[in-house]
Amino acid sequence: MHRRTLVALAALAIGLPAATAVLAQTGEIRIAHVYSKTGPLEAYGKQTQTGLMMGLEYATGGTMTVHGKKLVVIEKDDQGKPDLGKSLLATAYSDDKADIAVGPTASGVALAMLPVAEEYKKILLVEPAVADSITGDKWNKYIFRTGRNSSQDAISNAVAIDKEGATIATLAQDNAFGRDGVKAFKEAVRKARIGHEEYLPAATTDFTAGAQRLIDKLKDQPGRKIIWIVWAGAGNPFKIADMDLKRHGIEIATGGNILPAMVAYNQFPGMEGATYYYYGFSRNQANLWLVTNHYLKHKTPPDFFTAGGFSSAMALVTALKATQGDTHTARLIKTMEGMSFDTPKGTMTFRREDHQALQSMYHFRVAPGARAGTMADLYLVREIKPAEMNLPLRNRRP
């Protein structure tokens, strides 16, 4: 009996490494998604969540596992409030044992969350908050971003509308998103002259006073006159067109937005700009899958932020496959720095120096015959490649 017991114990001991490996393979990878499920940017946040879940499905072939580990997504609603987002991220890392976090929607919330990622030494994959400072002077090594930043938005728009002899005025929200966007745009403009900057509260609904100031600054300028609008969330800055801008020879230009917001673009046939994503512009396998399956599930095409959520999922799964499911932060950082991955926009690459995803943008024009309807009538002028944008490096890496 004694001998049989020793033999059994020896066999158990020999089998321990294998048993441990099995347990490791059947564990979980916990992903916290902190986003604006409610609040001013609710529409953006919900699209990101849809895209994230669809991207995880696509990237894992429908298994929602990586190397035998189940992907568990923990949702947190920051309501667009910085203090709440900061608290929720800390809770996700500590109490919920999240291995990695994605989000948030608003730039102000993201800036509050950055030190939390550094404190807990866990990765925060920023999507879709855009402020330059996130991967700029407020950045730390635990921050990666699949979302475009304000400079990518601005530089691509400058490529589209920066013309000799033009005078450009800007209309933006008085927040990190708006001011960073205008700052980057001004830095990227080389040919045109910047005639005025107009900043209005983020919750503005009456644009009359701001529009009048813009008109007064532009109406007597020679040559082409353009108001470039950078806006997010509630409010319709395109109502400034009601003040008969055409009488003064003033045009409007802007970047992309969610599909419902871009319906207003049809009022401006021939208007140009640059956008992060439009479902009909990209022709690759990931986007074909996204467009097809989004139509099947939601009866609509995928939107601006849906593509962003999808891209963040692709980055996560690409990194986790490379580490064979290992979620240790140091190994993930080493893997993700310089990593390229597929997205509905084509290939993105995390820049080593600041972990910003380098990516294409799209120069669009509103169709000359555009009419009122339920969908913006846009067509692609050309894809603007990352190499054309000379994205500034704004961080102070320790």
C-alpha positions in Angstrom: 0.0 0.0 0.0 2.8 2.4 0.9 4.6 1.7 -2.4 1.4 2.3 -4.4 0.9 5.6 -2.6 4.4 6.7 -3.4 4.0 5.8 -7.0 0.7 7.7 -7.2 2.3 10.8 -5.6 5.2 10.6 -8.0 2.9 10.4 -10.9 0.9 13.4 -9.6 4.1 15.4 -9.2 5.2 14.5 -12.7 1.8 15.6 -14.0 1.8 19.0 -12.2 3.5 21.0 -14.9 1.0 19.7 -17.5 -1.9 20.4 -15.2 -0.6 24.0 -14.5 -0.3 24.5 -18.3 -3.9 23.4 -18.8 -5.2 25.7 -16.1 -3.2 28.6 -17.7 -4.7 27.9 -21.1 -8.2 27.8 -19.8 -7.9 31.1 -17.8 -9.3 34.5 -18.7 -8.0 37.7 -20.3 -10.0 40.5 -18.7 -10.5 43.6 -20.8 -12.1 46.7 -19.1 -13.9 49.0 -21.5 -14.4 52.4 -20.0 -16.5 54.6 -22.2 -19.4 57.0 -22.5 -22.3 54.6 -22.4 -24.3 57.7 -21.3 -23.6 61.4 -21.4 -22.9 63.9 -24.1 -20.9 61.5 -26.3 -23.2 58.5 -25.8 -23.6 58.0 -29.5 -19.8 57.7 -30.0 -19.3 55.5 -27.0 -22.0 53.0 -28.1 -20.5 52.7 -31.6 -17.1 52.0 -30.1 -18.5 49.2 -27.9 -20.2 47.7 -30.9 -17.0 47.9 -32.9 -14.9 46.4 -30.1 -17.1 43.4 -29.7 -17.3 42.8 -33.5 -13.6 43.2 -33.8 -12.9 40.6 -31.1 -15.3 38.3 -32.8 -13.5 38.8 -36.2 -10.0 38.6 -34.8 -10.6 35.4 -32.9 -12.6 33.7 -35.6 -15.7 33.7 -33.5 -14.1 31.8 -30.5 -13.6 34.9 -28.3 -10.5 33.1 -27.0 -6.7 33.6 -27.5 -4.5 30.6 -26.9 -7.3 28.9 -24.9 -8.0 32.0 -22.7 -11.5 33.4 -22.8 -11.7 37.2 -23.5 -13.9 38.8 -20.9 -15.0 42.4 -21.5 -16.0 44.4 -18.4 -18.1 47.5 -19.3 -17.7 50.8 -17.3 -19.8 53.9 -18.0 -17.8 57.1 -17.3 -20.7 59.3 -18.4 -18.2 61.7 -19.9 -17.0 62.7 -16.4 -13.2 62.8 -15.9 -13.3 62.0 -12.1 -15.6 59.1 -12.7 -13.5 57.7 -15.5 -10.4 57.9 -13.3 -12.2 56.1 -10.5 -13.7 53.4 -12.7 -10.3 52.6 -14.3 -8.7 52.2 -10.9 -11.5 49.9 -9.9 -11.1 47.9 -13.1 -7.4 47.3 -12.5 -7.7 46.6 -8.8 -11.1 45.0 -8.0 -12.0 43.6 -11.4 -8.4 42.4 -12.1 -8.5 43.8 -15.6 -5.4 42.8 -17.6 -5.8 45.7 -20.0 -8.2 48.6 -20.5 -9.7 50.2 -23.6 -11.3 53.7 -23.8 -12.4 56.3 -23.1 -14.6 58.4 -25.5 -13.9 61.9 -24.3 -10.4 63.5 -24.2 -10.9 65.1 -20.8 -11.7 61.7 -19.3 -8.7 60.1 -21.0 -6.3 62.8 -19.6 -7.7 62.0 -16.1 -7.1 58.3 -16.7 -3.5 58.3 -17.9 -1.9 58.5 -14.5 -4.0 55.6 -13.3 -2.5 53.3 -16.0 0.9 54.4 -14.9 0.1 53.8 -11.2 -1.2 50.3 -11.8 1.4 49.6 -14.5 -1.3 48.3 -16.8 -1.9 49.2 -20.5 -4.6 51.6 -21.4 -5.4 51.4 -25.1 -7.0 54.8 -25.9 -9.9 54.7 -28.3 -11.4 57.0 -29.5 -10.3 60.1 -27.5 -8.3 62.4 -29.8 -6.5 65.1 -27.8 -2.8 65.3 -28.9 -1.7 65.5 -25.3 -2.8 61.9 -24.7 0.2 60.7 -26.7 1.9 64.0 -26.2 3.1 65.8 -23.0 0.7 63.9 -20.7 1.7 60.5 -22.1 3.4 57.6 -20.3 4.7 54.3 -21.5 1.5 52.4 -20.6 -0.5 54.3 -23.1 -1.2 53.1 -26.6 -3.7 54.6 -29.0 -5.5 53.1 -32.0 -7.7 56.2 -32.4 -6.5 59.0 -34.6 -5.2 62.1 -32.7 -6.1 65.8 -33.4 -2.9 66.2 -35.4 -3.8 63.4 -37.8 -7.3 64.9 -38.2 -5.9 68.4 -38.7 -3.0 67.5 -41.0 -5.2 65.5 -43.3 -7.7 68.3 -43.5 -4.9 70.7 -44.3 -3.8 68.4 -47.1 -7.3 68.7 -48.4 -8.0 72.4 -48.2 -4.7 74.3 -47.8 -4.5 76.3 -51.0 -2.5 79.4 -52.1 -4.4 82.7 -51.7 -7.0 81.3 -49.4 -8.0 82.7 -46.0 -9.2 80.2 -43.4 -11.0 80.8 -40.2 -11.7 78.1 -37.7 -14.7 77.2 -35.6 -14.2 74.8 -32.7 -15.4 73.8 -29.3 -13.6 75.5 -26.3 -12.2 72.3 -24.9 -9.2 70.0 -25.4 -10.6 68.4 -28.5 -11.3 71.7 -30.2 -8.2 73.6 -29.2 -5.8 70.8 -29.9 -7.5 70.3 -33.3 -7.1 74.0 -34.3 -3.5 74.1 -33.0 -2.5 71.1 -35.1 -4.4 72.5 -38.1 -2.6 75.8 -37.9 0.8 74.1 -37.7 0.0 72.0 -40.8 -1.3 74.9 -43.0 1.5 76.0 -45.3 -0.1 77.9 -48.1 -3.3 79.6 -46.8 -3.6 82.3 -44.2 -5.3 81.8 -40.9 -7.7 84.8 -40.4 -9.5 84.0 -37.2 -10.1 81.4 -34.5 -13.6 81.1 -33.0 -14.1 79.0 -29.9 -17.5 78.3 -28.5 -18.7 76.3 -25.4 -19.1 72.6 -26.2 -22.9 72.7 -25.4 -23.6 75.6 -27.8 -26.8 75.4 -29.7 -27.1 79.0 -30.9 -24.2 79.8 -33.3 -25.4 83.2 -34.4 -22.9 85.4 -32.5 -20.0 83.2 -33.4 -21.0 83.1 -37.0 -21.3 86.8 -37.2 -17.7 87.3 -35.8 -16.5 84.8 -38.4 -18.3 86.6 -41.2 -16.9 90.0 -40.1 -13.4 88.6 -40.2 -13.7 87.0 -43.6 -16.1 89.0 -45.7 -13.6 91.6 -47.0 -10.7 89.2 -47.5 -9.6 88.6 -51.1 -9.5 85.2 -52.7 -11.0 82.0 -51.4 -12.6 82.2 -47.9 -13.2 79.1 -45.8 -14.5 78.3 -42.4 -13.0 75.1 -41.1 -15.2 73.5 -38.5 -14.0 71.0 -35.9 -16.9 69.9 -33.6 -18.0 66.8 -31.7 -21.1 65.8 -29.8 -24.3 67.9 -29.5 -25.1 71.1 -31.4 -25.1 71.8 -35.1 -22.4 74.3 -36.1 -23.5 74.0 -39.8 -26.4 76.2 -38.9 -24.0 79.1 -39.6 -24.9 78.5 -43.2 -28.3 80.0 -42.4 -26.6 83.4 -42.3 -26.1 83.3 -46.1 -22.4 82.7 -46.2 -22.6 82.5 -50.0 -23.4 86.2 -50.2 -20.0 86.9 -48.8 -18.3 84.2 -50.9 -17.5 82.1 -47.8 -17.3 78.3 -48.0 -17.4 75.7 -45.2 -15.0 72.8 -44.8 -14.8 70.1 -42.1 -13.6 66.6 -41.2 -15.6 63.4 -40.8 -18.2 62.6 -38.2 -20.8 60.0 -37.5 -23.3 59.3 -40.3 -26.3 61.1 -38.9 -24.2 64.3 -38.4 -22.8 64.1 -41.9 -26.3 64.2 -43.5 -25.9 68.0 -43.1 -22.9 67.9 -45.5 -25.3 67.5 -48.4 -26.2 71.2 -48.0 -22.7 72.0 -49.3 -22.1 70.2 -52.7 -18.4 70.2 -53.5 -17.3 70.7 -49.9 -14.0 69.0 -49.2 -12.4 67.7 -46.1 -10.6 64.6 -44.7 -12.1 61.9 -42.5 -10.9 59.0 -40.3 -13.3 56.5 -41.8 -16.3 56.2 -44.1 -17.6 52.7 -44.7 -17.5 52.8 -48.4 -13.9 54.1 -48.7 -11.8 51.1 -47.5 -11.5 48.0 -49.6 -9.9 45.3 -47.6 -11.0 42.0 -46.0 -11.5 43.4 -42.5 -13.7 46.2 -43.7 -15.7 44.0 -46.0 -16.4 41.7 -43.0 -17.3 44.6 -40.8 -19.7 46.3 -43.4 -21.4 43.0 -44.2 -21.9 41.8 -40.7 -22.9 45.2 -39.4 -25.6 45.3 -42.1 -26.8 41.8 -41.1 -26.9 42.6 -37.4 -28.0 46.3 -37.3 -29.5 47.0 -40.7 -27.2 49.9 -41.1 -23.5 50.5 -42.3 -20.8 50.7 -39.6 -20.1 54.2 -38.5 -17.0 56.3 -37.7 -16.5 55.1 -34.1 -17.5 51.5 -34.9 -14.4 51.2 -37.1 -12.3 52.6 -34.2 -13.6 50.0 -31.7 -13.0 47.3 -34.3 -9.4 48.5 -34.8 -8.7 48.5 -31.0 -9.9 44.9 -30.9 -7.6 43.9 -33.8 -4.6 45.5 -32.0 -5.4 43.7 -28.7 -5.8 40.3 -30.3 -2.7 40.7 -32.6 -0.6 41.5 -29.5 -2.1 38.7 -27.4 -1.5 36.1 -30.2 2.1 37.3 -30.4 2.6 36.8 -26.6 0.6 33.5 -26.7 -1.9 34.9 -24.3 0.6 36.3 -21.9 -0.8 39.5 -20.3 2.3 40.6 -18.4 2.5 44.3 -19.1 6.3 44.4 -19.9 5.9 41.7 -22.5 2.8 43.4 -24.1 4.6 46.7 -24.3 7.6 45.1 -25.9 5.3 43.4 -28.4 3.2 46.4 -29.2 5.9 48.9 -29.8 6.3 49.1 -33.5 3.6 46.4 -34.1 1.6 46.5 -37.3 -1.9 45.1 -37.4 -4.9 44.9 -39.8 -7.9 47.2 -39.4 -11.0 48.2 -41.5 -8.8 51.1 -42.6 -5.9 48.8 -43.7 -2.6 48.4 -41.8 -1.9 50.5 -38.7 1.4 50.7 -36.9 2.1 51.8 -33.3 4.9 54.3 -33.4 7.6 53.2 -30.9 8.3 56.7 -29.5 4.7 57.5 -28.4 2.6 54.5 -29.1 0.3 56.5 -31.5 -1.1 54.4 -34.3 0.0 55.7 -37.6 -2.8 55.3 -40.1 -4.3 56.5 -43.4 -6.9 59.2 -43.6 -9.4 59.9 -46.5 -9.7 63.1 -48.5 -13.4 63.3 -49.5 -15.7 65.6 -51.4 -19.4 66.0 -51.2 -21.0 65.1 -54.5 -21.7 68.1 -56.7 -25.3 66.9 -57.1 -25.9 66.1 -53.4 -29.4 66.5 -52.2 -31.2 66.3 -48.8 -31.6 62.7 -47.7 -30.8 60.2 -44.9 -27.1 59.6 -45.9 -24.2 61.9 -46.7 -23.3 61.7 -50.4 -19.5 61.5 -50.2 -17.0 60.2 -52.6 -13.3 59.5 -52.1 -10.8 61.9 -53.6 -7.8 59.9 -52.4 -6.4 58.0 -49.5 -3.8 60.0 -47.5 -1.1 57.7 -46.4 0.7 58.0 -43.0 4.0 58.9 -44.8 2.3 62.0 -46.3 1.3 63.5 -42.9 4.6 64.0 -41.1 2.9 63.6 -37.7 4.8 65.6 -35.0 6.2 63.8 -32.0 4.9 65.7 -29.0 5.7 63.5 -26.0 8.5 64.0 -23.5 9.4 60.4 -23.1 11.1 59.6 -19.7 
